[in-house]
């Protein structure tokens, strides 16, 4: 079973601005880089630390960043609508690894849209 944490408050979340979505997307990418760095400080060298897993939710995705695989610890990513996955707390290490592998295979097959490929 996974333990879900809120993102560290010291990392400033970008403010959603519909008038300037380009700036929001840029700040969101910077936020994710800072969050990953913070998690790597906490668990350097841990397997999959900083990997993002996504689950469809409403009109977007619920996203989590891996903090630890043993025990499974995830950090909720509070960007966009900040959706939650109702079963995130039930994820096991195999589920997380399978999700990471699946997302990487899909990105390779179809191109990673987030990176503009």
Phi, psi and omega in degrees: 000142184269149171255130184252130179245154169282155177293148179300133182291336182290345175268114186291125178283141176291148179271127180293121183229102183294338179283341182219066183294331178299317178293320179297317180297319178297313180294327177295317177297317177297320178300315181295324177296316180294320179297315179298317179299319180296318180292323177293328174298318183287324183222068182296135177078002179290146181297129175066011180300129180093351177288145180253133174245144185231144177229132178303137178208124178048243183258020182201225182220150166265127184237142180223146175251137182285128173260321182204148176262330179225102354287161180290120178226129183234150176247124178292134179264113186270050181254160181061231178278354177055045179298152174249149173264119188298341181250013183304322182292346180267355182294140175251169182304319179297320179298315181295314180297317178299319180295316178299312180298318180296315180296320178294320179295318179294319179296321179292319182290314186253356184088144182273103183298328180293334180261005176077020180273000000 
